Every structure is written in structure tokens, then in C-alpha cells.
Amino acid sequence: MGSYETTIDTLADELTRIEAVFRGLTGPEWDTSTLLVPVDPALPHWTVFELAGHFDISIGLTRMLIDGRGDLQPARDRTSFFINPRSETGPIVYGYAYTMVEGKTPADMPGVLAETFGQTIEEARAVPAGTVGPGYFAPMQVTSSWPAGSSRPWSTGWT
């Protein structure tokens, strides 16, 4: 991996492109069902709208890590973060996406994502690469929360 600054620049570029895709969606595209399969086959697949909620949550984890930073030892890295029982984490993440978009409309989501993505990049630039804070499962280094994985669908424990 390159320097911390280069990594942040890469993440910023990727998030800008993701936001642009969401910003350009039409009403019917927001309602499109994703191919992500929930743990419980009786549950509906996320739509693109709920997927946007997941992006907000997953990238927002970096902000929570930075906010809770302290004198901690990393216990998870970007690989071990994703090694967990799908049957336990899948339903939680599935529900988070619905909670995130509750009370919002598709028209709201590009602005929500722009705010989360922008604040994440700004806050990441304000802390050193070795910053450790609370991850979802255990303390993690800020660089372990992105870019490899946090915005990818399999981070949800879905197939």
C-alpha cells in the first residue's frame, strides 16, 4: 500500500465516483432490487436505495473509529474484519440499511452520502495513519477500515 495520504486520495476519488453514480440515478433505478442475498431467504433483497444506506453506514464506521480513537491495540485488520459468522452479522447489517434510510427518500441519499463521504475524508486527513479506535468487532487501525472492503457488497456478510 502507498502512503497514508495517497490512500486517502484514492478513497476520496472512489467515493466521489460512487456518489456521482447515486446522484445520477432515476426513480425506477433507486427501486431496482440488488443481487445481494439476505441470510434469511424470506426477506426481500435490498433495493439500490437500501444499498445507499449501507454505503453510508460502512463508510461512516471510519468516522466512529476516529471519534473513539485512543490508546488501543488493533485487534482486527481489513481481512479479519470480514471473518465472522454470516448468520450473526448478516441480519444486523441488513437491518441497519433499512434503519439508515428510514424517513429518507432517494432524492435525499446523494446529499447524505456526500456529507458522510466528505466528513470521512476530512477527518481521516486530520489523524495519523496509526490511529486506532473502536471497530465493529474490535479495535482497528483507521487504514484497516478502508479502502479495501468497506464499500464492497460482501462486507455485509451477503453472497
HUPESUL-V82127 format. One line per field, one symbol per residue. ss: DSSP state (A for helix, B for strand, O for the rest). psi: psi as a letter, one per 40 degrees, with the letter a starting at -180 (. if undefined). burial: I if it has 24 or more other ideal C-beta (glycine too) atoms within 12 Angstrom, else O. A space follows every 50 residues. Layout:
ss: ???
psi: ???
burial: ???
This chain:
ss: OOOAAAAAAAAAAAAAAAAAAAAOOOAAAAOOBOOOOOOOOOOOOOBAAA AAAAAAAAAAAAAAAAAOOOOOOOOBOOOAAAOOOAAAAAAAAAAAAAAA AOOOOAAAAAAAAAAAAAAAAAAAAOOOOOOBBBOOOOBBBAAAAOOOOO OOAAAAOOO
psi: iaiddddddddddddddddddddeiiddddehhiehhidheeiiiiiddd dddddddddddddddddeiagihheiaedddegihddddddddddddddd eheiiddddddddddddddddddddeiidehhahaddiiiideeeiegdd eideeefi.
burial: OOOOOOIIOOIIOIIOOIIOOIOOIOOOOIOOOIOIOIOOOOOOIIIIII IIIIIIIIIIIIIIIIOOIOOOOIOIIIOOIIOOOOOOIIOOIIOIIIOI IOOOOIOOIIOIIIOIIOIIIOIIOOIOOOIIIIIIIOIIIIIIIIIOII IOIIIIIIO
